Amino acid sequence: MGKDVIIACDFSSKQACMEFLDKFTGKKPFVKIGMELFYAEGPQIVREIKERGHKIFLDLKLHDIPNTVKKSMSVLRNLDVDMTNLHAAGTGAMMEGALEGLTREDGTRPILIAVTQLTSTSEERMKNELLINEPIDKVVMHYAKNAKDSGLDGVVCSPLEAGKVHDLCGKDFLTITPGVRFADGDIGDQVRVMTPAEAKKIGSDYIVVGRPITAAEDPVAAYERCVAEFCD
Ligand code: C5P
């Protein structure tokens, strides 16, 4: 399991997404489908991309009462995705319910990972608005441990946190890391970034890469560069 490049397919329509995927003639990259594309096109987009032979990370970040999340996960499990996620802030009861719902009758299930604190949440806002007074890195590690104790497979985190998550939760606990940029590329709106090679060195299991591939002049070459830096 692990060491793969996941392309964030942040498109607003099926047409734009398929035009992008059509560029990949030989390889079938692992793709992330997020809320934008899923809400635009519905579950059928997941089935169609799966039929094309891609692995899918369905990034819907569920967060609700345990029963609702459990029942939603038992619907999502029929989409046959490879990975999906939720917010660890929903607590252990919600995470355990999610796992139960996601597990198919034959015992198989997609990889389930947790979002700890979103990287867009600053320590200041966390303190002032959420009334969480611990330092943010302590909160992230604590939520990662809660996810591990609830039986989840890993967390989404900054590549800068991946090493610490492995130290705390074990090397088999997966770290899925966005915020990846080429050394000679634009960082855009990401703040704390790493190159694919650095993410590999620090022990990320999967990198999630969006615009450095989707907005590249040659997306296939950009994807292959990521794979060469991260996987080989
Ligand atoms: O285009 P870019 O490489 O910045 O895309 C990164 C992807 O990872 C986007 O889909 C973004 O929503 C997602 N993501 C992130 N930071 C997080 C969680 C998810 O950038 N903490």
Boltz pocket constraint, residues with backbone or C-beta under 6 A from the ligand:
constraints:
  - pocket:
      binder: B
      contacts: [[A, 8], [A, 10], [A, 34], [A, 117], [A, 118], [A, 119], [A, 120], [A, 156], [A, 157], [A, 178], [A, 179], [A, 180], [A, 190], [A, 208], [A, 209], [A, 210], [A, 211], [A, 212]]
      max_distance: 6.0
